[in-house]
């Protein structure tokens, strides 16, 4: 389990890439633990003989192997479950909080990458890198982490090969002579000195290389050194019992083999040149509304496109600046957001079958297996030393088993750490959306309605935008991080591919264009309460238009308002006749105008009035 947000979102999980490595690392730790117990058990015979000096040596070796085994088990425990929680992996630029505005420099760099439609890569330098990039054609487009690792390991491989070559040349001149062991001791010391940095250093910066002066000096030492030692052979102690040359050769061959296989493994992590395409959708349109309304619609659409309801990464947000105190001006707004990066579903479980099927994992598994074999060989050499070690006899010939065993165990650990730099590769896919709007505005006042004839009219301050430029980029990104820690990945996330999504960009453009066209500049009542109050005002307007010069009777006004305010009131019909206010008046059935009882026709509409 390596990518989880909650127990309800199992689709967010992908297999732990360290699973195969954990199994092989457990085998190595078990070998070291068994070796430690065997060394301590074999030391008991020296304790029984009260030979404390000979007891301390195998016990010290056993304790060292036990500590190393415990450290390996701790590393396994740290990798049993690897999680990327909320906010991980890290964004491609500094992220803004939900309520913040701004355009950071990191967002500007990301915008420039999208605008140009090209990924930038570092230019290698140096003669050795020139050879490397000639051998691996696609290395120039690989992530910087891959390039750095391969450059360092290629330098190691070249250094070990060179040292192995000059060692063989030197040993040819002294083979079988009394100074053979001295020449072997010199190269063993040189190999150990060279191997200390990569074997005990960091995983990525484990680099060994020779400059031109060192190459010339070692070459002269390999050719002329044996001759000089020949003159001093009579004064040098006898080292015929030692096997320094054999140990140096074994360690050099093991290191060179690890670097050679690792060189192949890194190449399997180099993809073809990343696909990059850039198609921006651009349009211009006019509307009568505040441009900030468009930004609000964009925010709603961005939220609708959240991946598994996980908020987008917001890298830039600039709102259009509309100065209400100015008649005209310019504005510019931007939004840059990325959906939550998700892992592609290539396989559901990491096991040995998957590792054999994918070359990217197969060669890493081979390196770990080499580490297991070297660890086993080193453990056997240490046990042999403990069995044959006797301080009462000549113990010098068996000392080589101890030094060789420790060297092989260390080189085996180096093999595991080398493969670990690539086991922790995590690929992600996401969608990056960049919206940019730019234009000018004019503030004006709009009146709708005839002030002399209409009883209801409206006015409003309008922001008029003409031919606003609207650009949309929607890019599908592929990115990668290497390594994992409790607080996130070891390396920053690197873009490895960028493909344009013109259909999604066109949809977003049309959505905003349609929303802008639907904005109204007319203020009109829309709520139910507005309708009820407008009905009452209409009734009063109608009563106010009567020709009667006298004041309106309170009963008529009250009844009219009650009827207009009633929520379920039926509309007035011709059959309804308001009661006359006095016995000498009559109400017209057609228009409800009050007339004198002597009138034969209505003074307002001319309809006949029946006699009373």
Secondary structure, 3 states (H helix, E strand, C coil): CCCCCCCCCHHHCCCCCCHHHHHHHHHHHHHHHHHHHHHHHHCHHHHHCCCHHHHHHHHHHHHHHHHHHHHHHHHHHHCCCCCCCCCCCCCCCCCCCCCCCEECHHHHHHHHHHHHCCCCCCCCCCHHHHHHHHHCHHHHHCCHHHHHHHHHHHHHHHHHHHHHHHHHHHHHHHCCCCCHHHHHHHHHHHHHHHHHHHHHCCCCCCCCCCCHHHHHHHHHHHHHHHHHHHHCCCCCCCCCCCCHHHHHHHHHHHHHHHHHHHHHHHHCCCCCCCCECCCCEEEEEEEECCCHHHHHHHHHHHHHCCECCECCEEEEEECCCCCCCCCEEEEEEEEEEECCCECCCCCCCCCHHHHHHCHHHHHHHHHHHHHHHHHHHHHHHHHHHHHHCCCCCCCHHHHHHHHHHHHHHHHHHHHHHHHHHHHCEEEEEEEEEEEEEEEEEEEEEEEECCCCCCCCCEEEEEEEEEEEEEEEEEEEEEEEEECEECCEECCCCEEEEEEECHHHHHHHHHHHHHHHHCCCCCCCCCCHHHHHHHHHHHHHHHHHCCCCCCCCCHHHHHHHHHHHHCCCCCCCCCCCCCCCCCCCEEECCCCCCEEECCCCECCCCCCECCCC
